[in-house]
Amino acid sequence: MTGFVQGEDREQNPFAPWRWDDCISEDNPVRVVDVFVAALDLDGLGFQGMQPRATGRPPYHPSILLKIYLYGYLNRIQSSRRLEREAQRNIEVMWLTGRLMPDFKTIADFRKNNGPAIRSVCQQFTELCRRLGLFSEAVVAVDGSKFKAVNNRDRNFTGAKVQKRIEQIAASLKRTQSALDLADLTEGAAAQAKAVPLREKIAVLDQRMQHLKAIETLVQAAPDKQISLTDPDARSMATSGKGTGIVGYNVQTVVDTRHHLIVAHDVTNVGNDREQLAVMAQQAQTAMNCQNLDVLADKGYFKGEQILACQDAGMTPFVPRPATSASKAEGRFDKHDFVYLAEENAYRCPAGERLSWRYASVEDGMTLHVYWASTCQDCRLKAQCTTGQERRIKRWEHQAVLETMQQRLDQAPDAMAVRRQTVEHPFGTIKAWMGATHFLTRTLRRVSTEMSLHVLAYNLKRVMQVLGAKPLMAAMRA
């Protein structure tokens, strides 16, 4: 092999003239992990095992296991079995842990038993970002995305899904029974031989029917009329594609528009975002220590009470109204074609008539004022306006808040573009790291812990890109 690049002799010890520290560059991300964990008060954060037992085998210090997980999530290694292998062969992990090699069960149990503490570590890094002035613009974007759970779609049941499967099995039973009856009426060995598998199939279908009947009872007893057999907290959720959906969780994030750092996050098993705006925005207020936030969200978050709660908390929401008007879809005038006259507390319709206030009612906890005119019967535009006797307009008592927000949106036409390029980037990145399987753990509590590790790893990488590894380590030590 003369003339080629030569490797080292396998019989020679390559580490003899070096230190372990010489193998890791000064700006290697593994050094950031080491400094970050060393600066944490693990006992104060609530990690278990900080006080070793007096008897038995000595345990691993929680800092060692936390370092392994942070390194793993930074390098797209989330499985406890893969982390076990990395601790045995990866020189960076060996340097990080001092060549300690915990088994996969110890690694997995650490994540399972320290969920609240791990989520607190994620909050600690967000606090560090705030101290470093990385949230200076006070503009955030809110969004949710569906992540797959460890639960196959065939092991998730709703009332409609169970009923459809029962009907399918009933139809199959009917066809099989008809074939069996025909075989019984036919003489000969061939017919009798054909009857045997038909009877076996009927027995199997009967078992499936009984199983579905039992599941139907469980579904009806569930609070949300839905059950999942593998991960009991996972839920069937619609996705953006028409007629598509997954069994999983709805992950909520709040991302700052300057550096695309995840300021706050949460995991829910509710399939829509309508109740999430205020709670997520308030979490961002606390994390950023900033009351006057501009909050950008898509139309899936549009709900009057949530928008009002944001404004009452001192924030400025930007949420477009979804196009849900049945009248407009059928070619008639929309509610927004009627102009509100604040001085008169009345509406002016497209025909120029005045709709007077009639009464107030309470619907779903909201006080609504009802307006209509007495001249609708003779109006030339009635066919374009309503199919009833008169067109009635309902106005929420805090409708002015929504109208003011719409004016802000009209004056900021690029707000939704900023929202999209801000908050959808972290979701795409994290899903790419996760791979096709997405979550590896089960139940909402453990999935929340797993998501916190992903968020922490994402934020660590972002800050290293923004500041550099060495300045970040200096800030952690300060």
C-alpha positions as CSV (number, residue, x, y, z in Angstrom):
1,M,0.0,0.0,0.0
2,T,2.9,2.3,-0.6
3,G,2.0,5.8,-1.8
4,F,-1.4,5.9,0.0
5,V,-2.4,7.7,3.2
6,Q,-1.5,5.4,6.1
7,G,-3.6,4.6,9.1
8,E,-2.3,4.0,12.7
9,D,-1.0,0.7,13.8
10,R,-3.8,-1.2,15.7
11,E,-1.3,-2.5,18.2
12,Q,-0.3,1.0,19.2
13,N,-2.1,3.0,21.9
14,P,-3.2,6.2,20.1
15,F,-4.1,8.0,23.3
16,A,-0.8,7.5,25.1
17,P,0.8,10.9,24.2
18,W,-2.5,12.8,24.5
19,R,-5.1,13.9,27.1
20,W,-8.8,13.2,26.7
21,D,-9.3,16.9,26.6
22,D,-7.1,17.2,23.5
23,C,-9.6,15.2,21.5
24,I,-12.4,17.8,21.9
25,S,-12.0,21.2,20.2
26,E,-12.5,24.4,22.2
27,D,-15.8,25.3,20.4
28,N,-17.3,21.8,20.3
29,P,-21.0,21.8,21.3
30,V,-20.3,19.0,23.8
31,R,-18.3,21.6,25.9
32,V,-21.5,23.8,25.9
33,V,-23.5,20.9,27.3
34,D,-20.9,20.3,30.0
35,V,-20.8,23.9,31.1
36,F,-24.5,24.4,31.0
37,V,-25.2,21.3,33.2
38,A,-22.4,22.3,35.6
39,A,-24.1,25.7,36.1
40,L,-27.5,24.2,37.0
41,D,-28.8,23.7,40.5
42,L,-30.0,20.2,39.9
43,D,-31.2,19.7,43.5
44,G,-33.2,22.9,43.4
45,L,-34.7,22.0,40.1
46,G,-36.1,18.8,41.6
47,F,-33.9,16.0,40.1
48,Q,-34.2,12.7,41.8
49,G,-31.2,10.9,43.2
50,M,-29.2,13.9,44.3
51,Q,-28.6,12.3,47.7
52,P,-27.1,8.8,47.2
53,R,-28.2,6.0,49.4
54,A,-25.9,4.7,52.1
55,T,-26.2,1.1,51.0
56,G,-26.2,-0.7,47.7
57,R,-24.5,0.0,44.4
58,P,-23.6,3.8,44.0
59,P,-26.0,5.4,41.5
60,Y,-25.1,7.7,38.5
61,H,-25.2,11.3,39.3
62,P,-28.2,13.0,37.6
63,S,-25.8,15.4,35.9
64,I,-24.2,12.5,33.9
65,L,-27.6,11.3,32.6
66,L,-28.8,14.8,31.8
67,K,-25.6,15.4,29.8
68,I,-26.2,12.2,27.9
69,Y,-29.7,13.2,27.0
70,L,-28.7,16.8,26.0
71,Y,-25.9,15.4,23.8
72,G,-28.3,12.9,22.3
73,Y,-31.0,15.3,21.4
74,L,-28.5,17.8,20.0
75,N,-27.3,15.0,17.7
76,R,-30.7,13.4,16.7
77,I,-30.2,10.4,19.1
78,Q,-33.3,10.1,21.2
79,S,-33.5,6.4,21.9
80,S,-32.1,5.2,25.2
81,R,-30.7,2.1,23.6
82,R,-28.8,4.2,21.0
83,L,-27.6,6.5,23.8
84,E,-26.3,3.4,25.6
85,R,-24.3,2.5,22.5
86,E,-23.0,6.0,22.0
87,A,-21.7,6.0,25.6
88,Q,-19.6,2.9,24.8
89,R,-18.1,4.1,21.4
90,N,-18.5,7.8,21.0
91,I,-15.4,9.7,22.1
92,E,-17.4,12.9,22.7
93,V,-19.8,11.1,25.1
94,M,-16.9,9.4,26.8
95,W,-15.3,12.8,27.4
96,L,-18.6,14.2,28.6
97,T,-19.3,11.5,31.1
98,G,-15.8,10.5,32.1
99,R,-16.2,7.2,30.3
100,L,-19.2,6.2,32.4
101,M,-21.5,3.9,30.5
102,P,-25.0,3.6,32.0
103,D,-27.3,0.9,30.5
104,F,-30.4,1.8,28.5
105,K,-32.8,1.1,31.4
106,T,-31.0,3.6,33.6
107,I,-31.0,6.2,30.9
108,A,-34.7,5.7,30.1
109,D,-35.7,5.7,33.8
110,F,-34.0,9.1,34.2
111,R,-36.2,10.7,31.6
112,K,-39.3,8.9,32.9
113,N,-38.8,9.9,36.6
114,N,-37.5,13.5,36.1
115,G,-40.1,15.1,33.8
116,P,-40.9,18.3,35.8
117,A,-37.2,18.9,36.5
118,I,-36.3,18.5,32.8
119,R,-39.0,20.9,31.8
120,S,-37.5,23.3,34.4
121,V,-34.1,23.0,32.8
122,C,-35.7,24.1,29.5
123,Q,-37.2,27.1,31.3
124,Q,-33.7,27.9,32.8
125,F,-32.2,28.1,29.3
126,T,-35.0,30.4,28.2
127,E,-34.2,32.6,31.2
128,L,-30.6,32.7,30.2
129,C,-31.6,33.8,26.7
130,R,-33.6,36.6,28.2
131,R,-30.6,37.8,30.3
132,L,-28.5,37.8,27.2
133,G,-30.9,40.2,25.5
134,L,-32.0,37.8,22.8
135,F,-35.7,38.7,23.1
136,S,-35.4,42.4,22.6
137,E,-38.0,42.9,19.8
138,A,-41.1,41.8,21.9
139,V,-42.8,40.2,18.9
140,V,-43.7,36.6,19.0
141,A,-45.6,34.1,16.8
142,V,-47.8,31.3,18.1
143,D,-48.6,28.1,16.3
144,G,-49.5,24.5,16.8
145,S,-48.5,21.3,14.9
146,K,-49.6,17.7,15.1
147,F,-47.0,15.2,16.1
148,K,-47.4,11.4,15.8
149,A,-47.8,9.4,18.9
150,V,-46.8,5.8,19.6
151,N,-50.3,4.6,18.6
152,N,-51.3,3.1,15.3
153,R,-54.5,4.5,13.7
154,D,-56.0,1.1,13.9
155,R,-55.7,1.1,17.6
156,N,-57.6,4.4,18.0
157,F,-61.3,4.4,18.2
158,T,-64.1,7.0,18.0
159,G,-67.8,6.4,17.9
160,A,-68.0,6.8,14.1
161,K,-65.0,4.6,13.5
162,V,-66.4,1.8,15.7
163,Q,-69.8,1.9,14.0
164,K,-68.2,1.8,10.6
165,R,-66.1,-1.3,11.5
166,I,-69.2,-3.0,13.0
167,E,-71.1,-2.5,9.8
168,Q,-68.2,-3.8,7.8
169,I,-67.9,-7.0,9.9
170,A,-71.7,-7.4,9.9
171,A,-71.7,-7.3,6.0
172,S,-68.8,-9.7,5.9
173,L,-70.6,-12.1,8.3
174,K,-73.7,-11.9,6.1
175,R,-71.7,-12.8,3.0
176,T,-69.9,-15.6,4.7
177,Q,-73.0,-17.1,6.2
178,S,-74.7,-17.0,2.8
179,A,-71.7,-18.9,1.3
180,L,-71.9,-21.4,4.2
181,D,-75.6,-22.0,3.7
182,L,-75.0,-22.7,0.0
183,A,-72.2,-25.1,0.8
184,D,-74.5,-27.0,3.3
185,L,-77.1,-27.4,0.6
186,T,-74.6,-28.8,-1.9
187,E,-73.7,-32.5,-1.7
188,G,-70.2,-33.8,-2.1
189,A,-66.9,-33.8,-0.4
190,A,-65.7,-30.6,-2.1
191,A,-68.6,-28.7,-0.7
192,Q,-68.1,-30.0,2.8
193,A,-64.4,-29.2,2.6
194,K,-65.3,-25.6,1.6
195,A,-67.6,-25.3,4.6
196,V,-64.8,-25.9,7.1
197,P,-62.9,-22.6,6.5
198,L,-66.2,-20.7,6.2
199,R,-67.2,-21.8,9.7
200,E,-63.7,-20.8,11.0
201,K,-64.0,-17.4,9.4
202,I,-67.5,-16.9,11.0
203,A,-66.0,-17.7,14.4
204,V,-63.2,-15.2,13.8
205,L,-65.7,-12.5,12.7
206,D,-67.9,-13.2,15.7
207,Q,-64.9,-12.7,18.0
208,R,-64.0,-9.4,16.3
209,M,-67.6,-8.3,16.6
210,Q,-67.6,-9.0,20.3
211,H,-64.3,-7.1,20.7
212,L,-65.8,-4.1,18.9
213,K,-68.9,-4.2,21.0
214,A,-66.7,-4.0,24.1
215,I,-64.7,-1.1,22.6
216,E,-67.9,0.7,21.7
217,T,-68.9,0.6,25.4
218,L,-65.5,2.0,26.4
219,V,-65.8,4.8,23.8
220,Q,-69.2,5.8,25.0
221,A,-67.9,6.0,28.6
222,A,-64.9,8.1,27.6
223,P,-65.3,11.9,28.3
224,D,-64.4,12.9,24.7
225,K,-65.9,9.7,23.1
226,Q,-62.5,8.5,22.0
227,I,-60.0,5.9,23.2
228,S,-56.5,4.8,22.2
229,L,-55.2,1.4,23.2
230,T,-51.5,1.9,23.0
231,D,-51.1,5.4,24.2
232,P,-54.2,6.3,26.3
233,D,-53.6,10.0,26.0
234,A,-53.1,10.2,22.2
235,R,-56.0,11.4,20.1
236,S,-57.1,11.3,16.5
237,M,-56.5,14.8,15.0
238,A,-57.2,16.3,11.6
239,T,-54.2,17.6,9.6
240,S,-54.0,20.2,6.9
241,G,-54.5,17.7,4.0
242,K,-58.2,17.1,3.1
243,G,-59.5,14.0,4.6
244,T,-56.2,13.2,6.4
245,G,-55.3,12.9,10.1
246,I,-53.0,11.3,12.6
247,V,-53.2,9.9,16.1
248,G,-50.9,12.1,18.1
249,Y,-50.5,15.3,20.1
250,N,-50.9,19.0,19.4
251,V,-47.7,20.8,20.2
252,Q,-47.9,24.5,20.9
253,T,-45.0,26.9,20.6
254,V,-44.3,30.6,20.9
255,V,-41.3,31.8,18.9
256,D,-39.6,35.2,18.9
257,T,-39.4,36.8,15.5
258,R,-35.8,38.0,15.9
259,H,-33.8,34.8,16.5
260,H,-36.5,32.2,16.0
261,L,-36.0,30.9,19.6
262,I,-38.8,28.9,21.2
263,V,-39.9,31.1,24.1
264,A,-42.6,28.8,25.5
265,H,-44.1,25.5,24.5
266,D,-46.8,23.1,25.6
267,V,-48.2,19.7,24.6
268,T,-52.0,19.0,24.5
269,N,-54.2,16.3,23.1
270,V,-56.9,18.7,21.9
271,G,-57.0,18.7,18.1
272,N,-57.7,22.5,17.6
273,D,-56.0,25.7,18.6
274,R,-59.0,27.9,19.5
275,E,-58.4,27.8,23.3
276,Q,-54.6,28.1,23.2
277,L,-53.9,31.8,22.3
278,A,-54.1,33.5,25.6
279,V,-52.5,30.7,27.7
280,M,-49.5,30.5,25.4
281,A,-49.1,34.2,25.0
282,Q,-49.1,34.6,28.8
283,Q,-46.4,32.0,29.1
284,A,-44.4,34.0,26.7
285,Q,-45.0,37.1,28.8
286,T,-43.6,35.4,31.8
287,A,-40.6,33.8,30.0
288,M,-39.6,37.1,28.3
289,N,-40.5,39.3,31.3
290,C,-42.3,41.6,28.8
291,Q,-45.9,42.7,29.1
292,N,-46.3,44.6,25.8
293,L,-46.0,41.8,23.4
294,D,-47.2,41.7,19.8
295,V,-48.7,38.3,19.3
296,L,-49.0,36.8,15.8
297,A,-51.2,33.8,15.2
298,D,-53.1,32.2,12.3
299,K,-56.9,32.0,11.9
300,G,-57.1,28.7,13.7
301,Y,-56.6,30.8,17.0
302,F,-59.4,33.2,16.3
303,K,-61.8,33.3,19.2
304,G,-63.2,36.5,20.7
305,E,-62.7,35.6,24.4
306,Q,-59.0,34.6,23.8
307,I,-58.2,37.8,21.9
308,L,-59.9,39.8,24.6
309,A,-57.8,38.0,27.3
310,C,-54.6,38.9,25.4
311,Q,-55.6,42.5,25.2
312,D,-56.6,42.6,28.9
313,A,-53.1,41.2,29.7
314,G,-51.4,44.1,27.9
315,M,-50.6,42.3,24.7
316,T,-51.5,43.3,21.1
317,P,-52.9,40.3,19.1
318,F,-52.8,39.9,15.3
319,V,-55.2,37.1,14.4
320,P,-57.0,37.0,11.0
321,R,-60.7,36.1,11.0
322,P,-61.5,32.7,9.3
323,A,-64.0,32.7,6.4
324,T,-66.8,30.8,8.0
325,S,-69.9,32.8,6.9
326,A,-72.6,30.5,5.6
327,S,-74.4,33.5,4.0
328,K,-71.3,34.5,1.9
329,A,-70.8,30.9,0.9
330,E,-74.3,30.8,-0.5
331,G,-73.9,34.1,-2.4
332,R,-75.6,36.4,0.1
333,F,-74.4,39.5,2.0
334,D,-71.9,38.7,4.7
335,K,-72.2,40.3,8.2
336,H,-69.2,42.5,7.3
337,D,-71.3,44.1,4.6
338,F,-73.3,45.8,7.4
339,V,-71.7,48.9,8.8
340,Y,-71.9,49.5,12.6
341,L,-72.8,53.1,13.6
342,A,-71.4,53.5,17.1
343,E,-73.0,56.8,17.8
344,E,-76.5,55.4,17.2
345,N,-75.8,51.8,18.4
346,A,-77.3,50.6,15.1
347,Y,-76.2,49.0,11.8
348,R,-76.6,50.2,8.2
349,C,-77.4,47.5,5.7
350,P,-76.2,47.4,2.0
351,A,-79.6,48.9,1.0
352,G,-79.0,51.9,3.2
353,E,-81.6,50.9,5.8
354,R,-81.0,51.2,9.6
355,L,-81.0,48.1,11.7
356,S,-82.0,49.1,15.3
357,W,-81.0,47.4,18.5
358,R,-83.7,45.0,19.7
359,Y,-82.5,43.0,22.7
360,A,-79.5,41.3,24.2
361,S,-79.0,37.6,24.8
362,V,-76.4,35.3,26.3
363,E,-75.1,32.4,24.1
364,D,-72.2,30.2,25.2
365,G,-71.4,32.7,27.9
366,M,-71.1,35.6,25.5
367,T,-73.5,38.6,25.7
368,L,-74.8,39.3,22.1
369,H,-76.8,42.3,21.0
370,V,-79.4,41.7,18.2
371,Y,-80.3,44.2,15.5
372,W,-82.8,44.1,12.7
373,A,-85.0,46.4,10.5
374,S,-88.7,46.4,10.0
375,T,-88.4,47.2,6.3
376,C,-86.8,43.9,5.1
377,Q,-90.1,42.5,3.6
378,D,-90.2,45.3,1.0
379,C,-86.5,45.6,0.3
380,R,-85.3,45.1,-3.3
381,L,-82.2,43.3,-2.0
382,K,-83.9,40.9,0.3
383,A,-83.1,37.8,-1.9
384,Q,-79.4,38.7,-1.6
385,C,-79.6,39.3,2.1
386,T,-81.7,36.6,3.9
387,T,-84.1,33.7,3.4
388,G,-86.1,34.7,6.6
389,Q,-88.5,37.4,7.3
390,E,-85.7,39.9,8.2
391,R,-81.9,39.9,8.4
392,R,-80.8,39.8,12.0
393,I,-77.3,40.9,13.0
394,K,-75.7,39.8,16.3
395,R,-72.9,41.8,17.8
396,W,-70.7,40.7,20.7
397,E,-70.4,43.2,23.5
398,H,-66.6,43.3,23.0
399,Q,-66.9,43.4,19.2
400,A,-64.9,46.6,19.1
401,V,-61.8,44.7,20.2
402,L,-62.0,42.5,17.1
403,E,-62.7,45.4,14.8
404,T,-59.6,47.3,16.1
405,M,-57.5,44.2,15.6
406,Q,-58.8,43.9,12.0
407,Q,-57.7,47.5,11.4
408,R,-54.2,46.6,12.7
409,L,-54.0,43.7,10.4
410,D,-55.1,45.9,7.4
411,Q,-52.2,48.3,8.3
412,A,-49.7,45.4,8.6
413,P,-50.2,43.2,5.5
414,D,-46.9,41.3,6.1
415,A,-47.8,40.2,9.6
416,M,-48.9,36.7,8.5
417,A,-45.9,36.3,6.3
418,V,-43.7,37.1,9.3
419,R,-45.7,34.7,11.4
420,R,-45.3,31.9,8.9
421,Q,-41.5,32.3,8.4
422,T,-41.0,32.6,12.1
423,V,-42.9,29.8,13.8
424,E,-43.0,27.1,11.1
425,H,-39.2,26.9,10.9
426,P,-38.8,25.3,14.4
427,F,-41.5,22.8,13.7
428,G,-39.9,21.7,10.5
429,T,-36.5,21.4,12.1
430,I,-37.6,19.4,15.1
431,K,-39.7,17.0,13.0
432,A,-36.7,16.4,10.8
433,W,-34.6,15.6,13.9
434,M,-37.3,13.3,15.2
435,G,-37.7,11.3,12.0
436,A,-40.9,9.6,10.8
437,T,-41.7,8.1,14.2
438,H,-41.9,11.5,16.0
439,F,-42.5,10.8,19.7
440,L,-40.9,7.7,21.3
441,T,-42.7,7.8,24.7
442,R,-46.3,7.4,25.7
443,T,-48.8,9.4,27.8
444,L,-49.1,13.2,27.9
445,R,-46.7,13.6,30.8
446,R,-43.8,11.7,29.2
447,V,-44.4,13.2,25.8
448,S,-44.2,16.7,27.4
449,T,-40.8,15.8,28.8
450,E,-39.6,14.5,25.5
451,M,-40.8,17.7,23.8
452,S,-38.9,19.8,26.4
453,L,-35.7,18.0,25.5
454,H,-36.3,18.7,21.8
455,V,-37.0,22.4,22.5
456,L,-33.9,22.7,24.7
457,A,-31.7,21.1,22.1
458,Y,-33.2,23.4,19.4
459,N,-32.7,26.5,21.4
460,L,-29.1,25.5,22.3
461,K,-28.3,25.1,18.6
462,R,-29.9,28.4,17.7
463,V,-28.0,30.3,20.4
464,M,-24.7,28.7,19.4
465,Q,-25.4,29.9,15.9
466,V,-26.2,33.4,17.0
467,L,-23.5,34.0,19.7
468,G,-21.0,31.2,19.1
469,A,-20.0,28.4,21.5
470,K,-17.3,30.2,23.4
471,P,-19.3,33.4,24.2
472,L,-22.3,31.2,25.2
473,M,-20.1,29.2,27.6
474,A,-18.7,32.5,29.1
475,A,-22.2,33.7,29.7
476,M,-23.2,30.4,31.4
477,R,-20.2,30.6,33.7
478,A,-20.9,34.3,34.6
